[in-house]
Amino acid sequence: MDMYGENILFHYKNPLHSGKLEGATGSAADSNPLCGDKIQIDVKVEDGKIVDALFSGEGCAISQASASMLLDEMIGKPVEEVKSLENQFIYDMLGVPLTTNRVKCAMLSLVVLKQSLIK
């Protein structure tokens, strides 16, 4: 297994920013009915920046690792920057080729994070 695959497995087995966030200013959840992945993201925004975020859910290694890695990257970032992220950011972050079936797994956390920022 290459370094990127190991990184995905690490985040899957040891998720960062996992749990429910008390005092969240935004929250969203979604699922991928094709494979059963579920993600909920709670965010706390202050002065236009994400100051904290936690996720909960269940699913495949790609969906759960993507959520862990994404939140690790996005805490401290301006909301407008996060809202403008493209799918390519997730592809680059994961660093592994994704089959068509796995693209939805990988993008679920980005979709949910953006939904949590809509007021």
C-alpha positions in Angstrom: 0.0 0.0 0.0 1.3 3.4 -0.8 1.6 6.4 1.5 -1.8 7.9 0.4 -3.6 4.7 1.0 -2.0 4.5 4.4 -3.1 8.0 5.2 -6.7 7.2 4.3 -6.6 4.1 6.5 -5.1 6.2 9.4 -7.9 8.7 9.2 -10.5 6.0 8.9 -9.2 4.2 12.0 -8.2 7.3 14.0 -10.7 10.0 12.8 -9.8 13.6 13.7 -12.6 16.0 14.7 -15.1 13.2 15.4 -18.1 13.8 17.5 -21.0 16.2 18.1 -20.2 19.9 18.5 -21.9 21.8 21.4 -22.7 25.4 20.5 -22.5 24.8 16.7 -23.6 27.6 14.5 -24.4 25.3 11.6 -25.1 21.7 11.1 -26.0 19.4 8.1 -26.2 15.8 7.3 -26.5 13.7 4.2 -26.1 10.2 3.0 -25.1 8.2 0.0 -28.0 5.8 -0.6 -25.9 3.7 -3.0 -23.5 2.5 -0.4 -25.0 3.6 3.0 -22.4 6.3 3.9 -23.7 8.8 6.3 -22.1 12.0 7.5 -23.2 14.8 9.8 -21.0 17.9 10.3 -21.4 20.5 13.0 -19.5 23.8 12.5 -18.8 26.8 14.7 -18.2 30.0 12.7 -16.9 33.2 14.3 -15.9 36.4 12.4 -16.4 34.6 9.1 -14.0 31.7 9.9 -14.6 28.1 10.8 -13.2 28.0 14.4 -14.3 24.4 15.1 -15.9 21.5 13.3 -16.8 17.9 14.2 -18.3 15.1 12.1 -20.1 11.9 12.9 -21.3 9.1 10.7 -20.6 5.7 9.3 -19.5 4.3 6.0 -16.6 3.2 4.0 -13.0 4.2 4.6 -13.0 6.8 1.8 -16.1 8.7 3.1 -14.9 8.7 6.7 -11.3 9.5 6.0 -12.4 12.3 3.6 -14.4 13.9 6.4 -11.6 13.6 8.9 -9.0 15.0 6.5 -11.3 17.8 5.2 -12.2 19.2 8.6 -8.5 19.1 9.6 -7.8 21.3 6.6 -10.7 23.6 6.9 -10.7 24.6 10.6 -9.3 28.2 10.7 -10.3 28.9 7.1 -12.7 31.7 6.0 -16.2 30.5 5.2 -16.1 32.0 1.7 -12.9 30.0 0.9 -14.6 26.8 2.0 -17.8 27.5 0.0 -15.7 27.9 -3.1 -13.9 24.6 -2.9 -14.1 22.4 -5.9 -14.1 18.6 -6.1 -10.5 18.7 -7.3 -9.5 19.8 -3.7 -10.8 16.4 -2.4 -9.1 14.5 -5.2 -5.8 16.2 -4.4 -6.3 15.7 -0.6 -7.0 12.0 -0.9 -4.3 11.5 -3.4 -5.6 8.2 -4.8 -7.5 7.4 -7.9 -11.2 7.0 -7.3 -13.5 4.7 -9.2 -16.8 6.2 -10.3 -18.6 4.5 -7.4 -16.2 6.0 -4.9 -16.4 9.7 -6.1 -19.7 10.1 -4.2 -18.2 8.6 -1.1 -15.3 11.0 -1.3 -17.4 14.1 -2.0 -20.0 13.5 0.7 -18.1 15.4 3.4 -17.6 18.4 1.1 -21.3 18.6 0.2 -22.3 18.3 3.9 -19.7 20.9 5.0 -20.9 23.4 2.5 -24.5 22.7 3.6 -23.6 23.3 7.2 -22.4 26.8 6.2 -25.6 28.0 4.6 -27.7 30.2 6.7 
